[in-house]
Amino acid sequence: MGIEDRRHERIEIAIEVRVSGRDKHGRPIQESTLSGDISLSGCAVLLAQELDAGTELDLQFRLPVPDKEPRVLSFRGAVKRSEPMNEAQYIVGIQFLNGTFPIDALG
């Protein structure tokens, strides 16, 4: 998916994300990581796992709230791309399947 194919503007922001699902071998994964960017319809995250396109994942974004517990936003997503960033991490592009991210919650 090229930049010209994107439906929504992406915002570069690091938010804690808990990712769970299954890796390309069918083994369960659960990883806490940071978002690289977020849009209304998807996000990019850094993972230690290579994932196949189409793999479905559960995502929990933990938005900081001053003097309170983080606000948790849950989404189901599908991997659109997974590319090596270095020897230990992959950049994984994910499309949300069950709603849009409330971008206004970031500001």
C-alpha positions, 0 to 999 in steps of 0.5 A: 500500500503506497502513500497515494492509496491511504484513505486518512492522514497518519499522525506520527505518535508513540502510544503504548499498544498491547498486541495479541494474536497468532504469529505466522506459524500459528503460535500465540503472541502477546507483545507490548510495543509502541505505535509508530503512527496512527490514522482513523483507519489503522496504525503501524507498530514495531513488533519482534514477530514477522506476521503474514498479511491478513493476520488478525490481531487484538490491539489495546491502545493505552492513552495516558491520562494525567493523574489517572489510569490510562484510557484503554481503546480496543480494536481488532485489526488485520495486518496489511504489511510486515517489513523488517526494520532491523534484525530484531524488529518488524514494522507492521501496518495494521488496518482496523476492522471494527471502527475508527481511532478517535484522533481527537483523543490524542490532543 
